[in-house]
């Protein structure tokens, strides 16, 4: 066991403060410490991570992954994540840093780690690995899928070095308002409420186009809003046995107006589960606006955020399995 340094002792003195109580951040980090499958996720990245013996020894893979997840959970830029670790004993304990022995990995180190994930498309691999772990825990993908898309805003200003907006982002009209950015399309299991597939596109791509990619093929039912209405051909191209349970457009004054509204309300009770995923990604994780230019970088962030959201949404089930 390593000897405790003065820095670590100072962090641990919080337990002797008479009126201190665990914060929501403490409770959240403790939950993620036990629920995130660290070994499995590190195994995905390890083949692409630098090995010791070639120049400066690399920082431990799990430590960098923890720092990267902290960046997602608290919506921090690279520099802000470094500052947060310097400022917060709780975050340092979670990442495993003792300032009496070592420095906090700086923003450049985190940037290089993030780019390694982006260059090797490891965001998708991490999302898939989380899905495998959750399925092995009993949260299996069923025969119903809910599809939906949300807009992630991008800066529309041209006051930058290039003098132009991000060329990979586009604008779209929703209701009476124009939005500029990208779209995150997801497929969510209708029973567990967990995302099993995702596609990232520019905002001007219609919701229906990525539909086959969002299905796993064994669906018996597909739920969605009216943007997916009358897309049986696209559904059956991937899931030939799927029944169209998407909300249909209600025509005012038609003979079936009342029946259509009743059916749509019944379908919406199931379809609403997709909003829980978006609420975690956009409200809790703060991913309502893009942080990077281009779709590829933001796609990596999207897949990682969805994987973390699945763990968070499944926390009650997973906690029950961890109890003795």
C-alpha positions in Angstrom: 0.0 0.0 0.0 1.4 3.4 -1.0 2.2 5.8 1.8 -0.4 8.6 2.1 0.9 12.0 1.0 0.0 15.3 2.7 -2.2 16.1 -0.4 -4.2 12.9 -0.1 -4.5 13.3 3.6 -5.9 16.8 3.1 -8.5 15.5 0.7 -9.5 12.7 3.1 -9.9 15.2 6.0 -13.4 15.9 4.6 -14.6 12.8 6.6 -13.7 14.6 9.8 -15.7 17.7 9.1 -18.6 17.4 11.5 -21.3 19.0 9.3 -20.2 17.8 5.9 -22.6 15.5 4.0 -22.2 13.7 0.7 -23.2 15.9 -2.2 -25.1 14.8 -5.3 -21.8 14.8 -7.1 -20.3 12.4 -4.6 -23.3 10.1 -4.9 -23.2 10.2 -8.7 -19.5 9.4 -8.8 -19.8 6.6 -6.3 -22.6 5.1 -8.4 -20.6 5.4 -11.7 -17.6 3.9 -9.9 -19.4 0.7 -9.3 -21.6 0.6 -12.4 -19.3 1.4 -15.3 -17.6 -1.7 -16.7 -14.1 -0.2 -16.6 -12.2 -3.4 -17.6 -14.4 -4.1 -20.6 -14.2 -0.5 -21.9 -10.5 -0.3 -21.4 -10.2 -3.5 -23.4 -11.8 -1.7 -26.4 -9.3 1.1 -26.3 -6.2 -0.8 -25.3 -5.1 -2.1 -28.8 -5.0 1.5 -30.0 -3.4 3.0 -26.8 0.4 3.8 -26.7 2.6 1.2 -25.0 5.3 1.8 -22.5 8.9 1.7 -23.8 8.6 4.2 -26.7 9.5 7.6 -25.2 7.7 9.0 -22.2 5.6 6.4 -20.3 1.9 6.9 -21.2 -0.6 7.9 -18.5 -2.7 4.9 -17.3 -5.5 4.1 -19.8 -8.2 3.8 -17.1 -7.2 7.1 -15.6 -7.6 8.8 -19.0 -10.9 7.1 -19.6 -12.2 8.3 -16.2 -11.1 11.8 -17.0 -12.8 11.6 -20.4 -16.0 10.5 -18.8 -15.9 13.3 -16.3 -15.6 15.6 -19.3 -18.9 14.2 -20.7 -20.8 14.0 -17.4 -20.1 17.6 -16.5 -20.0 19.1 -20.0 -16.4 20.4 -19.7 -14.0 21.6 -22.3 -10.5 20.2 -22.2 -9.0 23.1 -20.2 -12.1 23.2 -17.9 -11.8 19.5 -17.2 -8.2 20.0 -16.1 -9.2 22.9 -13.9 -12.1 20.9 -12.4 -9.7 18.1 -11.3 -7.3 20.6 -9.8 -10.2 22.2 -7.9 -12.3 19.2 -6.8 -11.0 16.5 -4.4 -14.1 14.4 -5.3 -13.1 14.4 -9.0 -9.5 13.6 -8.2 -10.5 10.7 -6.0 -12.7 9.3 -8.8 -10.0 9.7 -11.5 -7.3 8.4 -9.0 -4.9 11.4 -8.8 -2.8 12.2 -5.8 -1.4 15.7 -6.2 1.4 14.9 -3.7 2.8 12.3 -6.2 1.7 13.3 -9.7 0.2 16.1 -11.9 -3.3 16.2 -13.2 -3.2 15.2 -17.0 -3.3 18.5 -18.8 -5.7 19.7 -21.5 -3.4 18.7 -24.3 -3.1 15.1 -23.0 -6.9 14.9 -22.9 -7.2 16.4 -26.4 -4.8 13.7 -27.7 -6.7 10.9 -26.0 -10.0 12.2 -27.4 -8.5 12.4 -30.9 -7.3 8.9 -30.6 -10.8 7.7 -30.0 -12.1 9.8 -32.9 -9.5 8.7 -35.4 -10.2 5.0 -34.6 -14.0 5.4 -34.3 -13.9 4.0 -30.8 -17.0 6.0 -29.7 -19.1 3.5 -31.6 -17.1 0.6 -30.2 -17.6 1.8 -26.6 -21.3 2.2 -27.2 -21.5 -1.3 -28.6 -19.5 -2.7 -25.7 -21.8 -1.0 -23.1 -24.7 -2.7 -25.0 -23.1 -6.1 -24.7 -22.4 -5.7 -21.0 -26.0 -4.6 -20.3 -27.4 -7.5 -22.4 -25.3 -9.9 -20.4 -26.8 -8.4 -17.3 -30.3 -9.3 -18.4 -31.2 -6.1 -20.2 -31.7 -7.8 -23.6 -33.0 -6.1 -26.7 -36.6 -7.0 -27.3 -38.9 -7.0 -30.4 -40.0 -3.4 -30.2 -38.0 -0.3 -31.3 -38.8 3.3 -30.8 -37.1 5.6 -33.4 -36.7 9.4 -33.0 -34.3 12.2 -33.8 -33.2 15.4 -32.0 -31.4 18.5 -33.2 -28.1 19.4 -31.7 -27.4 23.1 -32.3 -24.2 24.4 -33.8 -22.9 28.0 -33.9 -24.4 29.8 -36.8 -22.0 32.8 -36.5 -19.4 33.4 -39.2 -17.2 35.5 -36.9 -14.3 33.0 -36.8 -11.0 32.4 -38.5 -12.6 30.7 -41.5 -15.3 33.4 -41.9 -17.9 30.7 -42.4 -20.3 28.4 -40.7 -19.3 24.7 -40.2 -19.8 23.3 -43.7 -20.9 19.9 -42.4 -23.8 21.4 -40.4 -27.0 22.5 -42.1 -30.2 24.2 -41.2 -33.7 22.8 -41.0 -37.1 24.1 -40.1 -39.0 22.7 -37.1 -42.5 24.2 -36.6 -42.0 27.9 -37.4 -38.4 28.1 -36.3 -35.1 27.4 -38.2 -32.3 25.5 -36.5 -28.7 25.1 -37.6 -26.7 22.0 -36.6 -26.8 18.3 -36.7 -29.3 15.5 -35.9 -28.9 12.6 -33.5 -31.1 9.7 -34.6 -31.5 6.8 -32.2 -33.3 3.5 -31.9 -34.5 2.7 -28.4 -35.8 -0.7 -27.1 -39.5 -0.3 -26.2 -39.2 -2.4 -23.0 -35.9 -1.4 -21.4 -35.9 2.2 -22.7 -32.2 1.9 -23.6 -30.6 3.0 -26.9 -29.3 0.2 -29.1 -28.4 2.1 -32.3 -27.6 5.6 -33.4 -26.8 7.7 -36.5 -25.5 11.2 -36.7 -26.4 13.4 -39.7 -26.6 17.0 -40.7 -29.8 18.7 -39.5 -31.4 18.9 -43.0 -31.5 15.1 -43.4 -35.1 13.9 -43.0 -35.8 11.6 -40.0 -37.0 8.8 -42.2 -33.7 8.2 -44.1 -31.6 6.6 -41.3 -34.6 4.4 -40.3 -33.3 1.0 -41.5 -30.0 1.6 -39.7 -31.8 2.2 -36.4 -33.5 -1.2 -36.5 -31.8 -4.4 -35.5 -34.0 -6.6 -37.8 -36.0 -8.7 -35.3 -38.6 -6.1 -34.5 -42.3 -7.0 -34.3 -43.2 -3.4 -33.7 -41.7 0.0 -34.6 -42.8 3.2 -32.8 -42.2 6.7 -33.9 -43.7 10.1 -34.4 -45.5 11.2 -37.6 -42.2 11.9 -39.3 -42.0 8.1 -39.8 -45.6 7.6 -40.9 -46.2 5.5 -44.0 -42.6 4.2 -44.2 -43.5 0.5 -44.2 -41.2 -0.1 -47.2 -38.2 1.3 -45.3 -39.1 -0.6 -42.2 -39.5 -3.9 -44.0 -36.2 -3.5 -45.8 -34.5 -4.2 -42.5 -37.2 -5.8 -40.3 -39.7 -7.7 -42.6 -42.0 -8.7 -39.7 -42.2 -5.3 -38.1 -45.7 -3.8 -37.6 -46.0 0.0 -38.2 -46.9 1.5 -34.8 -45.8 5.1 -35.7 -48.2 8.0 -35.0 -50.3 8.8 -38.0 -51.1 12.3 -39.2 -54.5 13.4 -38.0 -56.6 15.2 -40.7 -59.0 17.7 -39.1 -62.6 17.1 -40.0 -62.0 13.6 -41.4 -64.3 10.7 -40.5 -61.4 9.0 -38.5 -60.1 12.1 -36.7 -61.3 11.0 -33.3 -60.0 7.4 -33.7 -56.7 8.6 -35.0 -56.2 10.8 -32.0 -57.0 7.9 -29.6 -54.6 5.6 -31.3 -51.8 8.2 -31.4 -52.2 8.8 -27.7 -51.9 5.1 -27.0 -48.8 4.8 -29.1 -47.3 7.9 -27.5 -47.3 6.3 -24.1 -44.7 3.8 -25.4 -42.9 6.3 -27.7 -42.3 8.7 -24.8 -39.5 6.4 -23.5 -37.2 7.7 -26.2 -37.4 11.1 -24.6 -35.8 9.8 -21.4 -32.6 9.1 -23.4 -32.6 12.5 -25.0 -33.2 14.1 -21.5 -30.1 12.5 -20.1 -27.9 13.3 -23.1 -29.1 16.9 -23.6 -30.1 18.0 -20.1 -27.9 16.0 -17.7 -24.8 15.6 -19.9 -25.3 19.1 -21.5 -25.1 17.9 -25.1 -27.6 20.3 -26.5 -24.9 22.2 -28.5 -22.0 20.8 -30.4 -18.5 21.4 -29.0 -16.5 20.6 -32.1 -16.5 21.3 -35.8 -17.5 18.6 -38.2 -19.8 15.6 -37.8 -17.1 12.9 -37.1 -15.9 14.5 -33.8 -19.5 15.1 -32.6 -20.5 11.6 -33.6 -17.8 10.2 -31.3 -19.2 12.3 -28.5 -22.7 11.3 -29.3 -22.0 7.5 -29.1 -20.1 7.9 -25.9 -22.8 10.0 -24.4 -25.4 7.4 -25.4 -23.4 4.6 -23.8 -23.1 6.5 -20.5 -26.8 7.4 -20.7 -27.7 3.7 -21.0 -25.6 2.9 -17.9 -27.3 5.8 -16.0 -30.8 4.7 -17.1 -30.1 1.1 -16.1 -28.6 2.0 -12.7 -31.5 0.7 -10.6 -31.4 -2.7 -12.3 -27.6 -2.8 -12.1 -27.5 -1.7 -8.5 -29.9 -4.5 -7.6 -27.5 -7.0 -9.1 -24.5 -5.5 -7.1 -26.2 -5.9 -3.7 -25.0 -9.0 -1.7 
